[in-house]
């Protein structure tokens, strides 16, 4: 699987986990239980590994190209914001404030996905040939296997 297909699959998986978490919210505005903790931990791990792979394997190539440099620099900043939110959320009770952070995180991820799957992937496919895209995809899949906790596989 090439890097672009793999990243699209990751994006879909993350958005499904957001849906699952949002579906757990009760009338009190809170979500509770070990299932919610498990889903959030899976989302956090998925996003962190995804961001690490993008940064190390794809962005490192694309930031050197004039046509993609500004988009990649913005993507690094979007990742930074996502990492901050994920770390804050990991140590908070899953109350209304937590749900608000989840909504902001989701909006940020959706914006990132839209830009990435639109303009960035188109530009990247002009820079990275099919063989290289397949190689980067294999390396990303290997990285994910190494980084995923056994419970998440």
N, C-alpha and C positions, 0 to 999 in steps of 0.2 A: 504494500500500500504506500502510495507516495505521501509526502509530508502534508500536502494540501487536503487530501482525503482524510488523513489521520486527524488533522486539526479540526476539520468540520465535524467528524465523529465526536471528538472531545467537546466541542462547543454544544452539540446536541445533548450529550450526556450531562453536562453542567446545567443546561437550561431545564432538563428534566428533574434534576435534583433540586433546583430552585422551586419548581412546581410542587414537588413532593413536600418540601419544607413549608411552603406557603399554605398548602392544603391541611397542614397539621394545626394551624392557628385556631384556637378556641375563641369563644365569645369574650373571654377576659383579655384577649390580645396576646396571650402567652401561648407558647408551645411547650409541652412537657414530655418527659419520659426518655427512656434509654433509646427508643427508636429515633427520636428527634436528634439526640446527641450523635447517634450513629450516622444518620443522614448528613448532618452538618459536618462531622469529621470526614466523611467520604467526599463531600463537596470541597472542603478545605484542601484535602490531599490531592484531589483531582486537579483543582485550579493551581495549586502550588507546583505540582509536577509539570503541568501543561505550560505554565509560565516559564519555568526553568528551561524546559526543552525548547520553547520558542526562542528564548533569549540566547541560549548557548548554541543552538543548531541552525536556526533560521535568521534571526535578527542579526547575528554576528556577521553573516554574509551580506545581508541587505543594507545594513547601515553604512557600508562602504560605497554604495551606489548612489549617485546624485539623485536619481529619480525616486528613490525610496527612503532616503535618509531622514527627511523631516517626519514622514509617517512613522518610521521606526522609533525615532526619538520620542514622539508622542505615545507610541505603544509602550515603551519602557515606563513612562510616567503613569500610564493607565495601570500597568502592572503594579507599580509602587503603591498606588492608591488601593488597589484590590488587596495587596498584602497587608497594608495597615488595617483595613477593615476586617479582614479575616482574623488577624491577630487580636484585635480588640474584641471581636465577637466571641472568640474562643474562651475568653475569661469572664464573660458577662452572663447574667441570668437571661433566659430566653423570654424576655418581657416585651412590652410595646417598643421600648427604645431599641432592643435587639432586632425586632421586626422592621423598624425603620431603617436600621443599618443594612439589613438584608435587602430591603427594597432599593436602597442606594447602590449596594453592591451589584444587584441584578441589573439595574439601569446602566451602570458602568460597563458590566460584562456584555450586555446586549449591544451597547454602542460600539464597544471594541470589536465584537464579532461582526457587526454590520460593516464597519470600515475594513476589517481584515479580509473578510470573505468577498468583499466588493473590490475596491480599488487596489488594496495591497496584493491580494492573490493574483490579480490580473497583471500587475506590474512585475511581481516576483516571477511569474511564469515566463516572462520575456527575458529574465536574467538567469534563471535556473533551468537548465534543460531537464528533460524527462529522467535521464539516468541519475542526475544529481538529486532530483526531487525524490526518486525512489531510495537512493542511498540515505538521504537525510531522514526520510520516513522510517527506514529500518533502524537507524540510530536512535530516533525518537522512541520507537516501539521498545527497543532494548532498554533505553533509559527508564521508561515507564515500568517495565517489568522489574528492574533493579530497585526502583524507588518505592513501588507500591507495597503497602503492608500486606501480609498474607491474607488478612481478613477482607481486604478490599478487592482482591483479584477475582 
